[in-house]
Amino acid sequence: MTQRLHLVFGGELTDPQTTQFRDVDALDIVGIYPNYAAAYDAWKSAAQRTVDNAHMRYFIAHLHRLRDEEVAASPTEELG
């Protein structure tokens, strides 16, 4: 079975209308989850903890979409 990893992270934005973080070094990495349902639960929990801060936002990144296992790796990726 294919694993579909999801990353949940967040931080304070420079402006609530954008997705630019105020301080990238201060990002809150909540965790990596094996499926969307678990990631959603973690995202919701983190977002609810910071509901009083309008500049704080959490996101779910679909890590499995960053890479296609069926496509050969690029020469740079192989240097790893």
GUMAR-224426 format. One record per residue: x, y, z of N, C-alpha, C, O, CB in turn. Coordinates in steps of 0.02 Angstrom, whole numbers, plus 50000, padded with zeros to 5 digits. Atoms other than C-alpha are relative to their C-alpha. Glycine has a CB too. Example, Ala and Ser with C-alpha at 12.3 -4.5 7.8 and 13.67 -1.06 7.14 Angstrom:
REM residues 2
500454994150000506154977550390500455006050000500975005950033499505000150062
499584994149997506844994750357499615005550037499865011050045500205002349929
REM end
This chain:
REM residues 80
500424994150000500005000050000500445006350000500955006550035499525000050061
499634993750004500625017549957499885004250062499315004950085499805003849937
500054995749942500995028750103499885007249976500225009549930500644999550044
500164993150019500265046450091500145004450060499695005950100499265000649976
499794996049942501245057050214499765007349994499735010149940500754999850006
500224993149996500625074150270500385003550057500465000750111499235000450011
499654996049951501585087750362499545005550025499235009049985500655003149970
500404994649970500675099450483500495004950031500915003050073499494997250053
499564994849973501555115850521499645006750001499125007549969500655000549957
500314993449997501165133750561500475005150029501025003650050499364999850041
499614994649973501785150450617499635006549994499075006849967500675000549965
500314993450002501415168750634500145003349933500715003449909500275004450057
499954996850065501085177850471500135007550007499965010650057499364998949960
499884992850000501655195450427499345003949993499265009350020500485002049944
500654997050012499875199350371499504994349992499644989649955500005004849936
500495005650004498325188250394499734998949929499434993649916499435001450047
500245000750069497905191150209500504996449955500354995049897499845006849971
499485003350039499525182650151500194993450033499934991650085500625004649992
499725006149970500465166550183500755000750011501124995850009499854993849955
499294998749987502155174650218500115000050075499795003750112500235006849968
499875000749929502855169650387500445005750025500905008049991500334993350015
499614994649968503535183050504500714997650016501195001350004499645002550066
499355002749980504965171950566500024992549984499744988450020500155001250076
499975007050022505345155650474500354995650052500194989750058500364999549933
499655003949949506515150250614499544998250058499714993750097500605004050026
500465001349945505035150550734499404995849980498914995550017499775006650029
500555004250022503905138950633499874994450050500334991650079500144997149930
500215005549958502935126350735499884993949956499394993549919499365001850042
500085006350038503195109150657499614995250045499894992450092500714997049978
500445004249959501735099350728500184992749991500234988950040499265001249983
499815006950012502215082950645499844997649929499555001249889499664995650049
500135003450064502135071050497499524994350016499634990450063500674997549966
500545004849987500595059950485499904995449940500024997449883499355003650017
500045005050053500245044050385499395000749954499354997449902499994993350031
500594999250043498575049850315499695006950014499865010250063499474994350012
500304993349995497515065450290499575000750063499585006050094499585001449939
500444999649942496295061350430500395001650063500195005950103499614993550009
499584998749941497665060950562500315006949996500355010450047500564994750006
499724993350009498465076650490499475005350014499615010450045500285000849929
500554995249989496785085550492499865000850075499765006450098499374997749963
500114999749928496525081250675500555004050034500405008150078499964992950030
499444996349971498255087950719499965007449981500085011750022500684997049976
500084993150023497965103650614499465003650040499555009250063499835000249924
500564997049964496295106950697500185001550072500015006950098499384995449997
499794999149930497015104850871500485006050006500405010250050500344993650027
499524994549998498475116750834499665006649985499805011650018500574998749950
500354993950019497345129550751499555002450057499515008450069499584998949936
500444998149945496125129350897500395002750060500145007150097499584994150022
499594997549945497535132051023500205007349989500325010950037500634995750007
499764993350016498015148250933499455004549971499605009449937500584999649952
500564996450030496285154750887499995007450019499715011449981499354996750022
500004993049979496555170950983500515004449964500485010549969500125000450074
499494996250037498025176050873499824999949926499914994849892500724996950012
500234999650070497365181850704500564999149950500434997549891499665006649987
499435000750046499115181150629500274992949997500704991449955500565004750020
499755006949997499405162850673499614995649953498994995649954499974997250072
500335004550047499025150050537500374993349999500984992950005499985003149930
499735006850008499275131250520499804997349932499274999149906499764995350057
500105002750067499395121650358500124992550000500484989850043500455003549949
499865007150012499365103650296500344999749931500055001749881499334995650002
499635001050062500675099750164499964992749981500114988350021500755002450007
500065006950025500385084250058500694997749975500854998749916499464999649943
499325002050019502145077050058500014994849944500474994749904500364997150061
500015005250051501635062449948499935003149930500094999749881499424995250013
500074996850065501265074849807500665003049975500715004949917499475005450003
499364997150019503055081249807500434995249959500924997349928500375002250061
499575005050032503725065249734499584994649967499094992249996500484996950051
500345005450036503155052649606500474994149996500984994349961499785002349928
499565005849996503915035749642500084996449934500564992649925499734995150052
499965003450065503585029949464500495003449953500695000549903499314999949968
499554996250043504725043449389500714999350026500834999850086499795007549997
499305000649981506605040949388500255006450032500045011950013500434998149939
499734994249965507575052549504500455004049953500755001349907500404997950063
499554995850039508525067249431500724998750022500824996050077499825007750009
499305001149981510435066549431500195003550066500575000750105500465002449945
499864996449939510495079549570499714996350060500034995950112499715007149997
500325003549945509285069749678500414993850019500444992050078499294998049981
499615006049986510385054349663500625001450041500884996950074500204996749935
499404998349961511845063749742499864999850075500314998450115500265006849981
500275000149934510795064749900500455000150056500245000150114499604994650008
REM end
